Amino acid sequence: MTVRIRVAVIAAMTAFCLPALAAGQQPSVDSLRRRIDTLEHRAADLERRVGALEALIRTEPSQERSLPSASKWQNLANWRRLRVGMSMDGVRALLGEPERVNALGVGTFWYWAEGQGVTETYVLFDPRTGRVRGWSEPGR
């Protein structure tokens, strides 16, 4: 991607400088190099920022549409937004309060939908970090 940006920058600068050359003004090579360096630094900064935003999107659930707490766990779209490594607060925001919590040696299980004709629905948290390690979506 950096090569494409570099080519685009050089093409844009060439197109920008052609009128100056046509008017008889000779831009200095040093000036052009400084401008290229500045644009490359800006492009690298933008790539870094986009990468950080993409990482945030992958790890944090969207809070755009809020559902009533009782039905959050029933929405399969909420389960599909779960991510390994998510915090307990993040899971609570997505699925609402669990109906039952069970702490075992392998981790802490949060359960939803017990006794409602739904297959066992849970989220498993790592015992050391308290972060999501796995889950089982609702299925009828």
C-alpha positions as CSV (number, residue, x, y, z in Angstrom):
1,M,0.0,0.0,0.0
2,T,2.9,2.4,0.7
3,V,4.1,1.9,-2.9
4,R,0.7,2.9,-4.2
5,I,0.6,6.0,-1.9
6,R,4.1,7.0,-3.0
7,V,3.3,6.6,-6.7
8,A,0.1,8.7,-6.1
9,V,2.0,11.4,-4.3
10,I,4.7,11.6,-7.0
11,A,2.0,11.7,-9.7
12,A,0.1,14.4,-7.8
13,M,3.2,16.4,-7.3
14,T,4.2,16.1,-10.9
15,A,0.8,17.3,-12.1
16,F,1.0,20.1,-9.6
17,C,4.5,21.2,-10.7
18,L,3.9,21.1,-14.5
19,P,2.1,24.4,-14.6
20,A,5.0,26.0,-12.7
21,L,7.5,24.5,-15.2
22,A,5.4,25.7,-18.1
23,A,5.4,29.2,-16.7
24,G,9.2,29.1,-16.6
25,Q,9.6,28.7,-12.9
26,Q,12.1,26.0,-11.9
27,P,11.2,24.3,-8.6
28,S,14.2,23.3,-6.6
29,V,14.9,19.6,-6.2
30,D,15.4,20.1,-2.4
31,S,12.0,21.7,-2.1
32,L,10.3,18.8,-3.9
33,R,12.1,16.3,-1.8
34,R,11.0,18.1,1.4
35,R,7.4,18.0,0.2
36,I,7.7,14.3,-0.7
37,D,9.1,13.6,2.8
38,T,6.3,15.5,4.5
39,L,3.7,13.7,2.5
40,E,5.2,10.3,3.2
41,H,5.2,11.1,6.9
42,R,1.6,12.2,6.8
43,A,0.7,9.0,4.8
44,A,2.5,6.8,7.4
45,D,0.7,8.6,10.2
46,L,-2.7,8.1,8.5
47,E,-2.0,4.4,8.0
48,R,-1.1,4.1,11.7
49,R,-4.3,5.8,12.7
50,V,-6.5,3.7,10.4
51,G,-4.8,0.6,11.7
52,A,-5.6,1.6,15.3
53,L,-9.2,2.4,14.4
54,E,-9.6,-1.0,12.6
55,A,-8.2,-2.8,15.6
56,L,-10.7,-0.9,17.8
57,I,-13.6,-1.9,15.6
58,R,-12.5,-5.6,15.7
59,T,-12.3,-5.6,19.6
60,E,-15.1,-3.3,20.8
61,P,-18.8,-3.9,20.2
62,S,-20.8,-1.3,18.4
63,Q,-23.1,0.6,20.7
64,E,-25.3,2.0,17.9
65,R,-28.4,0.1,18.6
66,S,-29.4,-0.6,22.2
67,L,-31.8,-3.4,22.9
68,P,-33.7,-3.9,26.1
69,S,-31.5,-5.9,28.6
70,A,-33.9,-8.9,28.7
71,S,-33.8,-9.5,25.0
72,K,-30.1,-8.7,24.3
73,W,-29.0,-12.3,24.7
74,Q,-31.8,-13.4,22.4
75,N,-30.4,-11.4,19.5
76,L,-28.0,-13.6,17.5
77,A,-26.4,-10.5,16.0
78,N,-25.2,-9.6,19.5
79,W,-23.6,-13.0,19.9
80,R,-21.8,-12.6,16.5
81,R,-20.2,-9.4,17.9
82,L,-18.5,-11.2,20.7
83,R,-14.7,-11.4,20.4
84,V,-12.1,-13.5,22.2
85,G,-10.4,-11.2,24.8
86,M,-13.5,-9.1,25.4
87,S,-14.0,-7.8,28.9
88,M,-16.9,-8.9,31.2
89,D,-18.3,-5.3,30.9
90,G,-18.2,-5.6,27.1
91,V,-20.2,-8.9,27.3
92,R,-22.7,-7.4,29.7
93,A,-23.2,-4.5,27.4
94,L,-23.9,-6.8,24.5
95,L,-25.9,-9.6,26.1
96,G,-27.2,-8.2,29.4
97,E,-26.9,-9.7,32.8
98,P,-26.5,-13.5,32.9
99,E,-29.1,-15.7,34.6
100,R,-26.5,-17.8,36.3
101,V,-22.7,-17.6,37.0
102,N,-20.6,-20.6,37.7
103,A,-16.9,-20.4,38.5
104,L,-14.9,-23.5,37.9
105,G,-11.2,-24.3,37.5
106,V,-11.3,-23.9,33.7
107,G,-12.9,-20.5,34.0
108,T,-16.1,-18.6,34.8
109,F,-19.2,-19.4,32.9
110,W,-22.1,-16.9,32.4
111,Y,-25.3,-18.6,31.4
112,W,-28.5,-17.3,29.7
113,A,-31.8,-18.9,28.7
114,E,-31.8,-21.8,31.1
115,G,-35.0,-23.8,31.0
116,Q,-36.4,-21.9,28.0
117,G,-36.1,-24.7,25.4
118,V,-32.8,-23.2,24.2
119,T,-29.6,-25.1,23.9
120,E,-27.1,-24.2,26.6
121,T,-26.1,-20.6,26.1
122,Y,-23.0,-19.3,27.8
123,V,-19.8,-17.3,27.7
124,L,-16.6,-18.6,29.2
125,F,-14.1,-16.2,30.7
126,D,-10.4,-17.1,31.3
127,P,-9.8,-17.6,35.0
128,R,-6.5,-15.6,35.0
129,T,-7.4,-12.6,32.8
130,G,-11.2,-12.4,33.2
131,R,-11.5,-12.1,29.4
132,V,-13.7,-14.0,27.0
133,R,-12.2,-17.4,26.0
134,G,-15.2,-18.9,24.2
135,W,-19.0,-19.1,24.0
136,S,-22.0,-21.0,22.8
137,E,-24.7,-19.1,20.9
138,P,-28.4,-19.7,21.5
139,G,-29.9,-22.3,19.2
140,R,-33.3,-23.9,19.3
